[in-house]
Amino acid sequence: MASVETIKATLSRISAQSDDAIDVAEAALLLASFDHPASDLQIYREHLKAMAEAVHDAAVAAAFDMDNPSPEEMAHVLTKVLAEELRYAGDEDTYDDLDNANLMRVIERRRGLPVTLGILYIYAARAQGWGAAGLNFPGHFLIRLESRDGRRSIIDPFHSGRLMETQSLRELLKLVRQDAAAELESAHYKPVSNREVLIRLQNNVKTRRVELNEITGTLEALVSMQMLDPDNANLWREAGVMQMRLGHLKHAVEAFESFVARVPDGPERRKFGKVVQELRERLH
């Protein structure tokens, strides 16, 4: 159990690591604990460890080449353990429930968003030494599995780890874009960094907080995103807006100044430069 400040300090240390060194599941648990700082994270860590061990045992039982399994073999074992044995599945009934973006609650409920479920699949795969990464697919988090000899497959963690062929990807893109003319692009197959996975996770939290008009909660989500991606100017602008809505003008000025310092010269920089001046006048 830890205080919010201890959680922030630990997350800050993780954020300072190289991207490859970040354990996305551990970081996601820390992000989840912001809402529940009294929770014992060790319970969830033990579940993750047991899950990884179960995947290893299933891989051994499947009797494939443990040194270089095909991505289809990886997908089969991951699906068998996570979807069939542990019953992890996408929450289609209450998709917008905030619990779906909280890894602790996902582990408890066995239901979640594509990105939270994806983090579990990535963790379980990497624990075996398998290549696994999230993809830059719009609106729906997918995972690419890659063998050591370069073979690749894409799976959908929200739908029980099903394999996604080109036609399935095309249909999913049209659905999430709500555009029958949408076509796949090379960028949709691009892997995302560990930081980007966590930013995507927290963006879901932020979006739901905004929809619920929870200004403090929205700001907390933005702060966690700033820790992960401090050079993202838009996060500072959004934080400034939330600080203003809370009546915290001094903090709003600081956030907008950080935005101005990070955005290139242009209309937005000049606009918020004026906002900073006006707020400073109000403070005095």
C-alpha positions, 0 to 999 in steps of 0.5 A, spaced: 500 500 500 502 506 498 500 514 498 499 518 492 505 521 492 509 515 493 505 512 487 507 518 483 514 518 485 515 511 483 511 512 476 516 518 475 522 513 476 519 509 471 518 514 466 525 516 466 527 509 464 528 508 456 522 506 453 524 498 452 526 498 460 518 500 461 514 494 464 507 496 461 503 492 466 507 494 472 506 502 470 499 500 468 498 498 475 501 504 478 496 508 474 490 504 476 492 505 483 491 513 483 484 512 484 485 506 489 492 508 493 490 504 499 490 497 494 495 492 495 498 492 488 502 485 490 496 481 489 495 483 482 503 482 481 502 475 483 496 474 478 500 477 472 506 472 474 501 466 475 498 468 468 505 468 465 507 461 468 500 458 465 502 461 458 509 458 459 506 451 461 501 451 455 506 453 450 510 447 453 504 442 453 503 445 445 510 442 444 512 447 439 519 450 438 520 454 444 526 457 441 522 460 435 515 459 435 510 462 430 506 468 431 500 463 430 502 458 435 504 464 440 497 467 439 494 460 440 497 459 447 495 466 449 488 465 447 488 459 450 490 461 457 487 469 457 481 468 454 479 461 455 482 459 462 482 466 465 476 468 461 478 475 459 474 478 454 472 485 452 466 489 456 461 490 450 455 491 455 459 497 459 464 499 454 465 506 457 465 504 464 471 507 468 473 500 471 475 498 464 481 503 463 483 501 470 488 494 470 486 492 477 479 492 476 480 489 469 484 483 473 478 483 478 472 483 473 476 479 467 473 485 463 476 491 459 478 495 454 482 493 448 488 497 451 488 494 458 486 487 455 492 488 450 497 490 456 495 483 459 497 480 452 503 484 451 506 482 458 504 475 458 508 474 451 514 478 453 514 474 459 516 468 454 521 472 451 516 473 445 516 479 440 509 483 442 507 490 441 501 494 440 499 497 434 498 504 431 491 502 429 486 507 430 480 507 435 481 500 437 488 497 440 491 491 437 497 487 438 503 484 433 506 478 435 513 477 431 517 470 431 525 471 431 525 469 424 520 475 422 514 472 421 508 476 424 501 476 426 496 481 429 491 479 434 485 483 437 485 482 445 478 485 446 475 479 442 479 473 445 485 474 442 482 472 435 487 473 429 486 479 424 487 478 417 487 483 412 480 483 411 478 483 418 483 489 419 479 493 413 472 491 416 474 494 423 477 500 420 471 502 417 467 500 423 471 505 428 472 510 422 465 510 421 467 510 414 465 505 408 471 508 404 476 508 409 482 504 407 488 501 411 495 504 411 502 502 412 501 507 418 496 502 421 501 497 422 506 501 425 508 498 432 507 503 438 512 505 444 511 502 451 510 510 453 505 510 447 501 504 450 500 508 457 498 514 454 493 511 450 491 508 456 490 514 460 487 518 454 481 513 455 481 515 463 481 522 461 476 522 456 471 518 460 472 523 466 471 529 461 464 526 459 462 525 466 464 532 467 469 530 473 474 536 472 479 534 478 479 527 475 480 529 468 486 533 471 489 527 475 489 523 468 493 529 465 498 530 470 499 522 469 500 523 462 505 529 463 509 524 467 509 519 461 510 525 455 512 531 458 514 534 452 507 534 449 504 541 449 497 539 448 497 536 455 499 542 458 494 546 454 489 541 456 491 542 464 491 549 464 484 549 461 482 544 467 486 549 472 482 555 470 475 551 471 477 549 478 479 556 479 486 555 480 489 561 476 496 560 478 497 553 476 493 555 470 498 560 468 504 555 469 501 550 465 499 555 459 507 557 460 509 550 459 504 550 453 507 556 450 514 554 451 513 547 447 509 549 441 512 552 435 511 559 433 504 561 430 497 563 432 496 558 438 503 560 441 501 567 440 494 566 443 496 563 449 501 568 450 496 573 451 492 568 455 498 568 460 498 575 460 491 576 462 491 571 467 497 574 470 493 581 470 488 578 474 492 575 479 495 581 481 
